[in-house]
């Protein structure tokens, strides 16, 4: 009987999944790519919600109390909530999945703040993937080879995404400007030699005077498309669209189809149908 109990206990420990919490949708994909069936992932900021103002649900806080790992990434709601999460579960380890990524600043606010949208640059995702791998191995050494195999496979996938984007943009002149409402694509623009022009002023829709200046700049820059996110109002973008006779393209850096989303963005900038 005792032997049977030990076997059952060993089996339960061996097959127990690592409970992981992530802030945003793309992180869920990244953790799943490496953790596979060895992890159980809970997402904080659900589809359609904004990571700037998100408030966790009671059901999420309950899952948080059982988590071993929390992967942060620097989005705004974490500033308020990470300390509360620690109080909820003092055994949970918080890992910054964007560690070792050189972040740039967002200049559209009164005070410069670091741009958290690092995952829109495929090469940054390679760093994120490595951080996830190392954190999982520390928690779950027995599955190190499994995580390593998944990491290597995912890194190859990321290289393929980068290669495809470069191919899509090969005939797009360096310095080409694309317009966005919320400046979430800065790392993508920098990686591929593009410029993003933001509609948003200090985190809000621009007033008429500022809007006129933005439209004038867009004309000078020969902007051909404006990108808006489902998480934000697109009223100002629609005004600009009508004035400049350009398309409004709905896309979000928080989309769950991370690789397809980046390639579709590149196609829209290059005027190729997705």
LINNORVEN-V694267 format. One record per residue. N is the residue number from 1. RES is the residue in one small letter. PHI is phi in whole degrees, 0 to 359 (none if undefined). PSI is psi in whole degrees, -180 to 180 (NA if undefined). OMEGA is omega in whole degrees, 0 to 359 (NA if undefined). Layout:
n = (N N)
res = (RES RES)
phi = (PHI PHI)
psi = (PSI PSI)
omega = (OMEGA OMEGA)
This chain:
n = (1 2 3 4 5 6 7 8 9 10 11 12 13 14 15 16 17 18 19 20 21 22 23 24 25 26 27 28 29 30 31 32 33 34 35 36 37 38 39 40 41 42 43 44 45 46 47 48 49 50 51 52 53 54 55 56 57 58 59 60 61 62 63 64 65 66 67 68 69 70 71 72 73 74 75 76 77 78 79 80 81 82 83 84 85 86 87 88 89 90 91 92 93 94 95 96 97 98 99 100 101 102 103 104 105 106 107 108 109 110 111 112 113 114 115 116 117 118 119 120 121 122 123 124 125 126 127 128 129 130 131 132 133 134 135 136 137 138 139 140 141 142 143 144 145 146 147 148 149 150 151 152 153 154 155 156 157 158 159 160 161 162 163 164 165 166 167 168 169 170 171 172 173 174 175 176 177 178 179 180 181 182 183 184 185 186 187 188 189 190 191 192 193 194 195 196 197 198 199 200 201 202 203 204 205 206 207 208 209 210 211 212 213 214 215 216 217 218 219 220 221 222 223 224 225 226 227 228 229 230 231 232 233 234 235 236 237 238 239 240 241 242 243 244 245 246 247 248 249 250 251 252 253 254 255 256 257 258 259 260 261 262 263 264 265 266 267 268 269 270 271 272 273 274)
res = (x x x x x x x x x x x x x x x x x x x x x x x x x x x x x x x x x x x x x x x x x x x x x x x x x x x x x x x x x x x x x x x x x x x x x x x x x x x x x x x x x x x x x x x x x x x x x x x x x x x x x x x x x x x x x x x x x x x x x x x x x x x x x x x x x x x x x x x x x x x x x x x x x x x x x x x x x x x x x x x x x x x x x x x x x x x x x x x x x x x x x x x x x x x x x x x x x x x x x x x x x x x x x x x x x x x x x x x x x x x x x x x x x x x x x x x x x x x x x x x x x x x x x x x x x x x x x x x x x x x x x x x x x x x x x x x x x x)
phi = (none 297 298 296 297 295 296 296 294 297 297 298 291 297 261 292 275 278 280 237 246 234 280 230 304 303 299 300 297 297 294 294 298 264 281 53 276 265 234 241 254 248 263 276 277 283 308 88 270 260 290 280 232 292 241 299 275 304 295 288 295 294 293 298 293 253 282 263 226 237 264 272 213 99 287 298 296 296 301 273 268 300 295 290 296 297 295 289 213 285 272 285 264 262 241 281 289 263 305 76 267 281 274 259 260 268 264 273 260 301 247 298 226 290 282 276 281 294 286 278 253 307 291 292 292 296 292 301 300 296 296 296 302 297 291 294 295 297 280 223 297 297 253 303 296 296 295 297 299 295 299 299 295 292 299 293 298 296 300 293 298 301 298 295 297 299 294 298 266 299 259 271 301 298 87 302 261 239 258 226 282 260 285 262 246 300 291 296 300 296 299 250 68 246 230 257 248 271 277 300 238 52 79 228 298 288 283 306 299 292 297 299 296 296 296 298 294 298 295 297 278 56 293 251 207 235 256 236 252 301 283 233 294 246 302 297 296 294 298 297 303 292 292 261 59 238 282 261 250 275 207 229 294 267 300 284 271 309 292 296 299 294 290 293 298 299 296 294 294 275 61 246 291 298)
psi = (-45 -39 -41 -42 -40 -40 -44 -40 -43 -42 -44 -42 -42 -41 4 135 153 120 119 139 138 157 -46 164 -50 -36 -37 -42 -47 -45 -39 -36 -35 -42 -28 -133 9 -4 152 114 131 130 136 -67 105 167 133 -14 159 129 -5 -32 13 140 120 149 157 -37 -35 -38 -33 -44 -34 -34 -17 0 149 -31 140 122 107 169 -2 9 161 -40 -23 -29 -38 -40 -24 -41 -36 -36 -39 -42 -32 -36 94 -12 -13 136 127 124 127 106 -12 12 138 6 132 104 145 172 152 119 4 -5 167 -43 136 135 157 138 118 -8 48 -25 -6 -2 114 -36 -28 -33 -27 -39 -44 -44 -42 -41 -41 -45 -50 -37 -42 -39 -38 -37 -35 73 -30 -24 24 -48 -35 -48 -38 -44 -44 -39 -49 -39 -43 -39 -37 -40 -42 -43 -37 -39 -47 -43 -43 -42 -43 -39 -43 -39 8 -30 6 122 143 140 3 134 133 149 140 155 -61 130 70 -3 23 -42 -35 -48 -46 -43 -39 19 35 176 134 136 117 138 -39 138 117 42 7 165 141 148 168 -44 -45 -36 -41 -43 -40 -42 -42 -43 -40 -37 -44 -38 -4 47 134 -13 152 130 130 157 143 -24 -11 157 143 21 -50 -39 -38 -38 -47 -41 -46 -39 -39 -7 47 162 145 121 121 119 151 136 -12 6 145 -25 69 -55 -43 -39 -46 -39 -36 -36 -45 -40 -40 -41 -37 3 40 141 135 NA)
omega = (180 179 179 179 178 178 180 179 179 179 181 180 183 186 177 180 175 179 185 174 175 182 189 185 181 178 179 177 183 180 179 179 183 183 179 182 178 182 173 190 173 180 177 184 186 181 177 180 180 177 179 188 189 173 182 178 177 180 178 178 178 179 180 182 180 186 175 184 170 176 175 179 175 178 195 184 180 182 181 194 184 179 178 178 179 178 179 183 184 177 182 178 177 181 176 183 178 180 179 173 180 184 176 182 172 185 185 179 177 177 177 175 182 179 183 189 187 186 178 172 182 181 173 181 175 177 178 180 178 179 179 179 183 179 180 180 178 181 191 184 184 181 183 182 178 180 181 179 179 179 182 178 181 179 177 178 180 178 179 178 179 179 180 179 178 179 179 186 188 179 178 183 176 181 176 182 171 187 180 173 179 187 185 189 183 181 176 180 181 181 188 173 181 176 174 177 185 175 184 177 181 176 183 173 183 173 189 181 179 180 179 180 179 179 178 179 179 177 179 183 180 179 183 180 176 184 178 180 177 183 184 176 179 181 180 180 179 177 180 179 180 182 184 182 177 183 168 181 179 177 182 174 180 182 183 178 190 186 179 181 180 180 176 176 179 180 179 179 181 181 175 181 178 NA)
